[in-house]
């Protein structure tokens, strides 16, 4: 027996597919366990809400934030605006709040920064670090107190914003599911197809959410939009497999049809997913970490969707196969021959016109007004947190605050730096140890002699001298003790804190009145020092008369470095704040924009080269989708609509990776039909056959993106959804009404640039009983051309492509069976 031990690629694939179908109960059990586990593990996923956490580690913001976390204490705080109160009422409220145990202060004064238009704004600071859970308990207590007032509260404590966004996305997800069901009802051929697709996707979505804990922490963007995008991006795979099954089921029993359909769908669906994954891979190379985060989560979502289609869906189809027969309905998707006819008639007009359009779109889209913060964007929904912030901003002036961090140890130098900055018109005020008033007009860092100290505290000069002597000895400054203390000066904050320690340890005794004064002063100074002075670095809080985001603001940030570099080393100065974060994001975008564009195009190009085996076709398809991207982002440029930069980076990658599938469907079908038809007939049939697939997938992605863009209060998610919905609609229209003309005009180019990558056809001549798998052209007791999986008894002389002929010892089934009958019989696993 010749080649008796060989298994061809196709027969091996069939065996795997038969195993999946026959062992469907095993896969049902596996997925049931996975879904139960995922439902539990969803709660283990950490969500990061701060965009600054995803900046490169080498950015000034990240370096500065890490240093501040190490050196300083940032106390929990909240701002509360109370409307319709008199100033006297506000003072009573202030006293009540400061009496709450754990509240350090409730700042209020009669300036327009705290009392305006019959409203009072309280800056409430807690005694605990903002990461301490006690802050959340105190926050609840503060909210409870203000419930009797018309109040508006804003704070960075807790995850209120992310919780509100999660609720919005839950609503969007439910609506998207209804839309998907509606689309599937229209595009399906049997009502029972809908639960098959929903069960397949629902399982993949749940496993996707449950496995996010493996990544530790994901961004709020990934957490919010991944499920909706997973549905829109991967539902194609389930539809492709289901359509294959229906084609095979026209001739075969459900089991055999399912096995054959799966064997054909695995390479087809895997190839389709590669373009989407290729586009997402570009996001992994972004410096801004949210791109990597979202890329990883979406790639994982697509891979899990593939597994769900390959392993779970065959069994579900087998369960519902009978019901699919009973619930068949007429096809609601019409034939569209007019599109193909229009394409053929206008091929020499539309194709060159599109070239002109995308050149213009390229120039216009370059002027898209990208922004890097939320202050210049108004989302379609305003949640309660944003509403409270807006009320505060409408009634009270809000300064733009940045922190300037520099080496500590010299209060005089810090004072000179503060004076330089205050002399600049762009600075409204500064909070630092060197300019914070303590007592009787003295600042915290002002240096006092023993005489001044005794007058300040109203104590005997001899006692002051003793205290200064003890301080000098403690500081090992013995020269001052020997040479006299009259001119010995010590910073007020250092002396007060030294005296307090001495009293605490019992070395010094003070009167009750003086002790109260000392305790209050020490509490205030300790609080200020922990916020503004660390072991190695100090910081000052600089309030600017500039918006958070503008060219003037970014220019002044550089100027702040210039001021500080007069006194400190350049590499030991950090400016940190929202404005700096947005400036760092702007610098990231310049690099990420180029990287994502180049990598997504290259990744998709490689996939298309192997798919079409032509150099011309990939270039045409990528040019079409890239043109769609330029047209998409020309819209905000024309409308002067500010767009959060993340929307471009993510949507352009998704558009290139996912929307190009529509172009591939049309191009692939056209290439196939051109082998047997003329251009006109081929393009008409191509559009008729491609329309159901494109309208099904495209509608889902367009609706998902549009809903996200219309029903969220987060500016980043709003930008992504709006651009994705609009971009998908543009891609559908271009691929339906422009790509056909381009294919017709470029037909010759595609043909001339084609190349062969297949293994050469092999001539097989056999006599006897043999197994044949593959695309063949030749003579089997009668000429045959096509793809077959059969056992033949007789003579074979044929070319075999992508397969082989394997000699067999004996017939595996009844010799009375037809020679073209499918090899696997019901119940057999092999």
C-alpha positions, 0 to 999 in steps of 0.5 A, spaced: 500 500 500 503 506 497 503 512 502 498 508 507 501 512 513 500 519 511 494 523 513 493 529 509 492 536 511 484 536 510 483 529 513 487 531 519 482 538 519 476 533 518 478 529 524 479 535 529 472 538 526 469 531 527 471 531 534 469 538 536 462 536 533 461 529 536 464 531 543 460 537 543 457 536 551 464 536 553 465 543 550 458 545 553 461 543 560 467 547 559 464 553 557 459 552 563 465 552 568 468 558 564 462 562 564 461 561 572 468 562 573 468 569 569 461 571 572 465 571 579 472 573 576 469 580 573 469 583 580 477 581 581 478 586 575 482 593 577 480 599 573 484 605 572 481 612 571 487 616 571 489 618 564 496 620 567 497 613 569 498 611 562 503 616 560 510 614 559 515 612 565 520 617 562 515 623 561 515 629 566 508 628 569 510 620 571 516 622 574 513 628 578 507 624 580 512 618 582 516 623 586 511 626 589 508 620 592 514 618 595 516 625 598 509 628 600 502 627 603 496 629 599 491 629 603 484 627 601 479 633 600 473 635 597 469 642 594 462 643 596 458 649 593 452 650 597 447 655 593 442 660 596 445 661 603 447 668 606 455 669 608 453 668 616 449 661 614 456 659 611 460 661 617 456 656 621 456 651 616 464 652 616 464 651 624 459 645 623 464 641 618 470 643 622 467 640 628 467 633 624 472 628 627 477 627 621 476 634 618 482 638 618 479 644 615 473 647 611 476 653 608 471 659 607 472 667 606 468 673 604 472 673 597 469 671 590 473 665 590 469 662 596 462 667 596 459 669 590 452 670 587 448 667 594 453 661 594 458 659 598 464 654 596 467 650 601 474 647 600 474 641 605 480 637 607 481 631 611 486 629 616 488 623 612 492 621 605 487 621 599 488 613 599 486 612 606 479 609 606 477 613 612 477 619 607 471 615 603 467 614 610 468 622 611 466 624 604 459 620 606 459 623 612 460 630 609 454 628 604 450 626 609 451 633 613 449 637 606 443 633 604 439 638 607 442 644 603 442 645 595 449 643 594 454 641 589 460 636 591 466 635 587 472 630 589 477 626 586 476 621 592 473 614 590 470 611 583 464 615 582 465 617 575 467 610 573 461 607 576 457 612 572 460 611 566 459 603 567 452 604 568 452 608 561 455 602 558 450 597 561 445 601 558 448 602 551 450 594 551 443 592 552 441 597 546 446 594 542 444 587 543 436 589 541 439 592 535 443 586 533 437 582 534 433 586 530 439 586 524 440 578 525 432 577 524 432 581 518 439 578 515 438 571 517 434 565 514 431 562 520 429 565 527 432 560 530 439 563 528 438 568 532 439 564 539 445 561 536 449 567 535 447 570 541 449 564 545 456 564 542 457 571 543 454 571 550 459 566 552 465 569 549 463 576 552 462 573 559 469 569 558 472 576 556 470 580 561 472 574 566 479 573 564 481 581 564 483 580 571 489 576 568 491 583 566 491 586 573 488 593 572 485 595 565 483 602 563 476 605 564 476 606 556 477 598 555 473 596 561 467 601 558 467 599 550 470 593 549 464 588 550 460 593 545 466 593 540 467 585 541 460 584 539 461 589 533 468 586 531 467 579 532 460 577 530 462 576 523 465 570 525 459 567 527 455 569 521 460 566 516 460 559 520 453 559 520 452 561 513 457 555 511 453 550 515 447 552 511 450 551 504 453 544 506 446 543 510 443 543 503 446 537 501 448 533 507 445 531 514 446 536 520 452 533 523 456 532 516 454 539 514 457 542 521 463 538 520 465 540 513 462 547 514 467 548 520 473 545 516 472 550 511 470 556 516 476 555 520 481 558 515 476 563 512 475 566 519 482 565 521 484 569 515 479 574 516 480 576 523 488 577 522 486 584 518 483 586 525 488 583 529 493 587 525 490 593 525 489 592 533 497 590 533 499 597 531 496 600 538 501 595 542 506 600 539 503 606 542 507 610 548 501 612 551 499 606 555 491 606 554 493 604 547 497 598 549 491 596 554 486 597 549 489 593 544 491 587 548 484 587 551 481 587 544 485 582 541 484 577 547 476 579 546 477 577 538 481 570 540 476 568 545 470 570 540 474 565 535 475 560 540 467 560 542 465 560 534 470 554 533 469 550 539 462 552 542 458 554 536 458 547 532 455 544 538 449 549 539 448 549 531 447 541 532 442 543 538 438 548 534 439 544 527 431 542 528 429 548 530 432 552 524 428 547 519 422 549 523 423 557 523 425 558 516 423 565 513 423 569 507 430 573 506 429 580 507 435 582 504 434 585 497 438 583 491 442 590 489 443 589 481 443 596 480 449 598 484 453 593 480 450 596 474 452 603 477 459 601 478 460 599 471 457 605 468 461 610 472 467 606 473 471 612 469 468 617 473 468 615 480 475 612 481 479 618 479 474 623 483 475 618 489 483 619 488 481 627 488 477 627 494 482 623 498 488 627 496 483 633 499 481 629 505 488 628 507 490 635 507 483 637 511 484 632 516 491 634 518 487 640 521 483 636 525 483 640 532 485 635 537 485 636 544 489 633 550 484 634 556 476 634 557 476 642 558 474 644 551 469 638 549 462 638 551 460 630 551 452 629 549 451 627 557 452 630 563 453 626 569 452 628 576 459 629 578 460 633 571 454 637 573 456 639 580 463 641 577 460 645 572 455 649 577 462 650 581 465 653 575 459 657 573 459 661 580 467 661 582 473 662 579 477 656 578 485 657 577 489 652 574 494 649 579 500 646 577 506 643 582 513 645 582 518 640 585 525 642 587 530 640 592 529 642 599 533 645 604 534 652 603 528 656 605 531 663 602 532 660 595 525 657 595 522 664 597 526 668 591 523 663 586 516 664 589 518 672 588 520 671 581 514 667 579 509 672 583 512 677 579 509 674 572 502 676 570 501 669 568 501 667 576 495 669 580 498 666 587 502 661 590 502 656 596 509 654 599 512 654 606 516 660 604 510 664 603 505 661 608 503 666 614 504 663 620 503 668 626 503 675 627 505 677 620 511 672 620 511 666 614 513 659 616 520 659 614 522 666 616 528 666 621 527 669 628 532 670 633 531 668 640 528 675 642 523 675 636 521 668 638 520 670 645 516 676 643 512 672 638 510 667 644 510 672 649 515 668 654 521 670 658 527 672 653 531 667 658 527 661 656 527 663 649 535 663 649 534 656 653 530 653 647 535 656 642 541 653 646 537 646 646 536 647 638 543 648 637 546 643 641 540 638 638 543 641 631 550 640 633 551 647 631 556 648 638 559 655 635 552 658 636 552 656 643 559 658 644 559 665 640 552 667 643 545 666 641 543 674 640 544 673 632 542 666 632 536 665 627 532 659 626 526 658 621 519 659 625 517 652 623 523 648 625 523 652 632 516 651 633 516 643 631 522 642 635 519 646 641 513 641 641 517 635 641 521 637 647 514 639 650 512 632 648 518 628 651 517 632 658 523 637 657 519 643 657 513 645 661 508 651 658 502 654 661 495 651 658 494 658 654 501 657 651 500 650 650 494 650 646 497 656 642 503 651 640 498 645 639 494 649 634 500 652 631 504 645 630 498 641 627 498 647 622 505 646 621 505 639 621 500 639 616 503 644 611 510 640 612 507 634 610 504 637 603 510 641 601 516 638 604 519 631 603 526 628 605 529 630 599 524 635 595 520 641 596 514 643 592 510 649 591 503 650 588 502 655 583 496 657 581 496 660 573 491 665 570 491 660 564 487 655 561 488 648 562 490 647 555 493 652 550 499 654 547 500 659 552 499 655 557 504 650 554 509 655 553 509 658 560 510 651 563 517 651 559 518 658 562 517 655 569 523 651 568 527 657 566 525 660 573 527 654 577 533 653 573 536 659 576 536 656 583 536 648 582 539 643 577 535 642 571 534 635 572 532 635 579 526 640 577 519 637 575 512 641 574 506 636 575 499 638 574 493 637 569 496 642 564 503 638 564 499 631 563 496 634 557 502 637 554 506 630 555 500 627 551 501 632 546 508 630 545 506 622 545 500 623 540 506 626 535 509 620 535 504 615 536 500 618 530 506 616 526 507 609 529 500 606 529 499 609 522 505 605 519 504 599 523 497 598 522 498 599 514 504 594 514 500 589 518 494 589 514 498 589 507 502 583 509 495 579 511 492 581 504 498 579 500 498 572 502 490 573 501 490 575 494 497 573 492 497 580 488 501 586 490 496 591 486 490 588 490 492 590 497 495 597 495 488 598 492 484 596 498 488 599 503 488 606 499 480 605 499 480 604 507 486 610 508 481 614 504 475 613 508 480 614 515 482 621 512 474 623 510 472 621 517 477 625 520 476 631 515 469 632 518 471 635 525 476 639 521 471 642 517 466 643 523 472 646 528 469 640 533 475 639 538 476 631 538 480 628 544 486 625 541 485 618 543 479 617 538 484 618 532 489 613 535 484 608 536 479 609 531 484 609 525 487 602 527 480 599 528 478 602 521 484 600 518 483 593 521 476 591 521 472 596 516 477 593 511 474 586 511 468 589 507 473 591 502 476 584 502 469 581 502 467 585 495 474 584 492 475 576 494 468 575 491 470 579 484 476 576 483 473 569 484 467 571 479 472 574 474 475 567 472 469 565 469 465 572 467 466 578 464 467 585 468 460 587 468 457 581 470 462 579 475 461 586 479 453 585 479 454 578 482 459 581 487 455 586 489 449 582 490 452 576 494 457 581 498 451 586 500 448 581 506 455 580 509 457 588 509 450 590 511 450 585 517 457 587 520 457 594 518 450 596 521 452 593 528 459 596 528 456 603 526 450 602 531 455 600 536 459 606 535 454 611 534 450 609 541 457 610 544 458 617 541 451 619 543 450 616 550 456 617 554 458 623 559 466 621 558 469 625 553 475 620 551 469 614 550 465 620 546 470 621 541 472 614 540 464 612 539 463 618 535 469 617 530 468 609 530 460 610 528 461 615 523 468 612 520 464 605 519 458 608 515 463 612 511 467 605 510 460 602 508 458 607 503 465 607 500 466 600 499 459 599 496 459 605 491 466 607 490 470 600 491 467 597 485 469 602 480 476 602 483 476 594 482 474 595 475 479 600 473 484 597 476 482 590 474 488 589 469 493 592 474 491 586 479 492 581 474 499 584 472 501 584 479 499 577 481 504 572 483 503 564 485 505 562 492 502 555 492 505 549 492 505 546 484 500 542 482 501 535 483 499 529 478 497 523 481 495 517 478 493 511 482 489 505 481 485 501 487 481 504 493 483 511 495 482 517 499 482 523 496 482 530 499 483 537 496 482 541 490 483 537 484 482 537 476 482 531 472 479 524 471 476 519 476 472 515 471 469 521 468 472 528 468 471 532 475 474 539 477 472 541 484 474 540 492 472 533 494 473 529 500 471 522 498 473 515 497 474 512 490 475 505 487 477 505 480 482 509 476 485 516 478 489 521 473 488 528 476 492 534 478 491 535 486 492 542 489 492 543 497 491 536 498 493 529 496 491 522 494 492 516 500 491 509 498 487 505 503 487 497 505 480 496 504 473 500 504 471 504 510 464 503 508 459 499 505 461 498 498 454 499 496 455 506 498 456 512 493 463 513 491 462 521 493 459 519 499 462 523 505 467 518 509 464 519 516 458 516 518 453 518 524 456 516 531 463 515 528 469 519 531 474 517 526 
